[in-house]
Every structure is written in C-alpha cells, then in structure tokens.
C-alpha cells in the first residue's frame, strides 16, 4: 500500500487579522444618495452628507468625472477606511471628515 501525501490547505485569512481602521477620520459606512451625494459615517461616530455634484460636473473633476455615471456612483463602498468605487477610485477620508466636522449642518460640498 502506497503512502498518501498529506497536504494542508493554506488559509491566509486564518492567520491574517481583519483590518479595522481606528483613526477617527476613517469611514465606517457609506450610502449613495440621489444627486451625487453620499451619507458617510466615520469610526468616531461623526456622520454627514457629502455633495459631490459640483466636483463631478466641474472641468477640474479629473478622475472623478467618471462618477457622473449614476450606476457607477451608486457602487460606492468602504475599503480600508475610505469611500471607494470600482476602478481603484477613492476619496480622501480625512478631508471629508474635516469638512463635515466644520459644517454646522453635517453637509459638505466638494467643488
């Protein structure tokens, strides 16, 4: 009888801890709203709405111009504590945290 080789499966997730960003300006959750707006909640509990319509429509939109496609904009998700879209597009969480914190209404407009 021939000996059977013993193989062990490699499960990297078993040894790699979940990445849980702790900086207060890291995004905890995001929800796409109508008119190119995002409801964002941060790990420190701060919550607000980011209006990106002006930025997306501006001549200086750069990489954010693709977000004029509502279907793409609505695919916003959180990755590593930042609002992200498919195609490796993200927005600086520290900047939107500061803008929301500075606004009395919890609304910040990016232009």
Secondary structure, 3 states (H helix, E strand, C coil): CCCCCCCCCCCHHHHCCCCCCCCCCCEEEEEEECCCEEEEEECCCCEEEEECHHHHHCCCCHHHHHHHCHHHHCCCEEECCEEEECCCEEECHHHHHHHHHHCCCCEEECC
